[in-house]
Amino acid sequence: MSFAFNKHRRRGDAGVTSLEVAVIFGVFIVLVFSIIDLSRYLFSQQALTTLVTATARQGFAGTLPAFCNGASLPQTETQVAAFAPLLDFNRITSLAMCVDQGSGVTVLTVTASYSFQPITPLIEAMLGPASTMTASMTYSY
């Protein structure tokens, strides 16, 4: 009797394994690409912070002119590529440096913004369709 039961069960389960693999594989692919997308986001944030730090270092050394009131620094694509090689130059929305020399203390502030475009729906749901990340650094001397 048990042999007949197992034989009947096999006929009813035809294609179930293929369906399970398809469902699990789809979830796995979305998970893998979400991890890649989240890694891209964190790497872009770190690269933007590195760009701001390097720009502030150049401003502190006096090799860059100060631009205040929202004016952007005249960075070239090769300068940005030297500090943050994997950032897309065309997505940097602003890079500004301001020097305030009031009350005996010089304050140098560098701010940058970068437009990040997620590739997976899961990360897009967390961050929004187009997330703008910012980094800022202030030196007082």
C-alpha positions in Angstrom: 0.0 0.0 0.0 2.8 2.4 0.8 4.4 1.8 -2.5 1.2 2.8 -4.3 0.9 5.9 -2.2 4.5 7.0 -3.0 3.9 6.3 -6.7 0.7 8.4 -6.7 2.4 11.2 -4.8 5.2 11.3 -7.4 2.8 11.8 -10.3 1.1 14.7 -8.4 4.3 16.5 -7.7 5.6 16.6 -11.2 7.1 20.1 -11.9 6.9 21.2 -8.2 10.7 21.2 -7.9 11.1 23.4 -11.0 8.5 25.8 -9.6 10.3 26.0 -6.2 13.6 26.6 -7.9 12.1 29.4 -10.0 10.6 31.1 -7.0 13.7 30.8 -4.8 16.0 31.8 -7.7 14.0 35.0 -8.3 14.1 36.0 -4.7 17.8 35.1 -4.5 18.6 37.3 -7.6 16.7 40.3 -6.1 18.5 39.8 -2.8 21.9 39.6 -4.5 21.3 42.7 -6.6 20.0 44.6 -3.6 23.2 43.8 -1.7 25.2 45.0 -4.7 23.1 48.2 -4.9 23.4 48.9 -1.2 27.2 48.3 -1.5 27.2 50.9 -4.4 25.4 53.4 -2.2 27.8 53.0 0.7 30.8 53.1 -1.6 29.5 56.2 -3.3 29.0 57.9 0.1 32.5 57.0 1.1 33.9 58.3 -2.2 32.0 61.5 -1.8 33.4 62.0 1.7 36.9 61.3 0.3 36.3 63.9 -2.4 35.2 66.5 0.2 38.2 65.7 2.4 40.7 66.0 -0.5 39.1 69.3 -1.6 39.2 70.7 1.9 42.9 69.6 2.2 43.6 71.6 -1.0 41.7 74.6 0.2 43.6 74.4 3.5 46.9 74.4 1.7 45.7 77.4 -0.4 45.8 75.7 -3.8 42.1 76.3 -4.5 40.2 79.6 -4.5 37.3 79.9 -2.1 33.8 80.1 -3.5 31.0 81.1 -1.1 27.3 81.7 -1.4 26.5 78.4 -3.2 29.0 78.9 -6.1 30.6 75.7 -7.2 34.2 74.9 -7.4 35.6 74.7 -10.9 36.6 71.0 -10.6 37.6 69.1 -13.7 36.7 65.5 -14.4 40.3 64.4 -14.0 40.6 66.1 -10.6 37.4 64.4 -9.3 38.6 61.1 -10.9 41.9 61.4 -8.9 40.1 61.6 -5.6 37.0 59.5 -6.2 37.6 57.3 -9.3 34.2 55.5 -9.3 32.0 58.6 -8.9 30.2 59.7 -12.1 31.4 63.3 -12.6 28.1 64.3 -14.2 26.1 63.3 -11.1 28.0 65.6 -8.8 25.4 68.3 -8.3 27.5 70.7 -6.2 30.9 71.0 -4.8 31.4 74.3 -2.9 34.1 75.6 -0.5 33.6 78.6 1.8 36.2 80.4 3.9 35.1 82.6 6.8 37.8 84.6 8.5 35.8 86.3 11.3 36.8 86.8 14.9 40.4 85.6 14.6 39.5 82.0 13.5 39.5 80.9 10.0 36.7 78.4 9.2 36.9 76.4 5.9 33.8 74.5 5.0 33.5 72.1 2.0 30.1 70.7 0.9 29.3 68.3 -1.9 26.2 66.7 -3.3 25.9 63.6 -5.5 22.8 62.2 -7.2 22.6 58.4 -6.6 20.3 56.3 -8.8 19.4 52.8 -7.4 19.1 49.9 -9.8 16.9 47.6 -7.7 13.3 48.2 -6.5 14.1 47.2 -2.9 16.8 49.9 -2.5 14.7 52.3 -4.5 11.9 51.8 -2.0 14.2 52.5 0.9 16.0 55.5 -0.6 13.5 56.9 -3.1 13.8 57.0 -6.9 16.8 59.4 -7.0 18.6 59.9 -3.7 20.9 62.9 -3.2 23.7 62.2 -0.8 25.7 65.0 0.7 29.0 65.2 2.5 30.4 68.2 4.4 33.6 68.9 6.2 34.6 71.9 8.3 38.1 72.9 9.4 38.8 75.6 11.9 42.3 77.0 12.2 
